[in-house]
């Protein structure tokens, strides 16, 4: 299906890509701030606060399980907000996802603990977490897509990496706030200090909503909408992805796996292992996470520039395979019982993740046609996210079941990286068009992000209305 604007339609404007990238970045900053404080609290505070009648190991396992159970809403959020974004506009979906996400995070900060309301406390925690995850399901994919569709042809990866920079910013803020709050002492942190990071989310959400309200709609969405108005009614985006691009969806989900699941293992399991087994303080663990977030903020745009220069697939695959190389060294480093070793143990895997994560969103967005791109990208990322949030609980169980040995954890880390590498290699972007007939628009959309030179990009831009 050609999605170029029809003759006689109004020309499509393109907003300043820096403004759009900034708006996309602040949205994912809020998202990963919210998830960062939840993951950190799940490792350091929630076992004692919501599962006090269990021993520390079981309480930690249950706390990590809420990460997974509460994330069951992510795929549904990808479908709901993907439908809104593909049918009614990227901007509308992004504003609503941020509002719902921030509201849920504030509610966690107001939630009474087990000592106050008993078993209702963990139940409410999971329910609020599911609402939060529903909103997150449509956030990251839309933010990446919005930045990519507004970006200049030769800088797709660079501007598409700003939401990933936002991940680092959100992680930096979340671990930084927790590191500061941990200075008041563990008892005060459990009693009231843990609530402060959650309540501060309201400030970030308000700033994000003001910025997003001033954004213009994506030019590629407008082009696809104008073309679709003149044709017969299309299937719902979710139906179109499942029916026509299900192989692409599954392979893209697998490609995302290590960047999502690996992040959760580093942020949650490594923090718990450092504090509970090696004797590091809460503040030291949070400080190491803050250092890792600085790596993300600095290295993400650099990795994206390399992807624009040398190719998205090549740079993304390099980052994925680096996870294999750091899987064992990160544990060797933390086992030195030194603060420097702890910092390196957090920073090395985060560097590998950053190299892959900087460009994978831009790469995968080109695997789906514009009319289903929001839905396809979001479903792929959130399917991986659903598995990823199970990772901390799974590796915690493996660690305990194998006699408190981290070897199976490292092997799981390696296995996930290899799965991602195989899926990335197996997906042929020339045929990942979002439709089974290999239409010109879809094929061009797949080609547009494969190379950084101008010829293919310009051809694709003409096909998708850029």
Secondary structure as GFF3:
##gff-version 3
##sequence-region A 1 466
A	DSSP	alpha_helix	17	44	.	.	.	ID=ss1
A	DSSP	alpha_helix	46	50	.	.	.	ID=ss2
A	DSSP	alpha_helix	56	69	.	.	.	ID=ss3
A	DSSP	three_ten_helix	70	72	.	.	.	ID=ss4
A	DSSP	alpha_helix	73	87	.	.	.	ID=ss5
A	DSSP	alpha_helix	90	109	.	.	.	ID=ss6
A	DSSP	alpha_helix	114	117	.	.	.	ID=ss7
A	DSSP	alpha_helix	120	136	.	.	.	ID=ss8
A	DSSP	alpha_helix	139	150	.	.	.	ID=ss9
A	DSSP	three_ten_helix	153	155	.	.	.	ID=ss10
A	DSSP	alpha_helix	156	160	.	.	.	ID=ss11
A	DSSP	alpha_helix	162	182	.	.	.	ID=ss12
A	DSSP	alpha_helix	186	188	.	.	.	ID=ss13
A	DSSP	pi_helix	189	193	.	.	.	ID=ss14
A	DSSP	alpha_helix	194	199	.	.	.	ID=ss15
A	DSSP	alpha_helix	201	213	.	.	.	ID=ss16
A	DSSP	alpha_helix	219	229	.	.	.	ID=ss17
A	DSSP	alpha_helix	237	244	.	.	.	ID=ss18
A	DSSP	alpha_helix	246	264	.	.	.	ID=ss19
A	DSSP	pi_helix	265	269	.	.	.	ID=ss20
A	DSSP	alpha_helix	270	272	.	.	.	ID=ss21
A	DSSP	pi_helix	273	277	.	.	.	ID=ss22
A	DSSP	alpha_helix	282	310	.	.	.	ID=ss23
A	DSSP	alpha_helix	312	326	.	.	.	ID=ss24
A	DSSP	alpha_helix	329	334	.	.	.	ID=ss25
A	DSSP	alpha_helix	339	365	.	.	.	ID=ss26
A	DSSP	three_ten_helix	370	372	.	.	.	ID=ss27
A	DSSP	alpha_helix	373	401	.	.	.	ID=ss28
A	DSSP	alpha_helix	407	426	.	.	.	ID=ss29
A	DSSP	alpha_helix	440	447	.	.	.	ID=ss30
A	DSSP	alpha_helix	454	463	.	.	.	ID=ss31
###
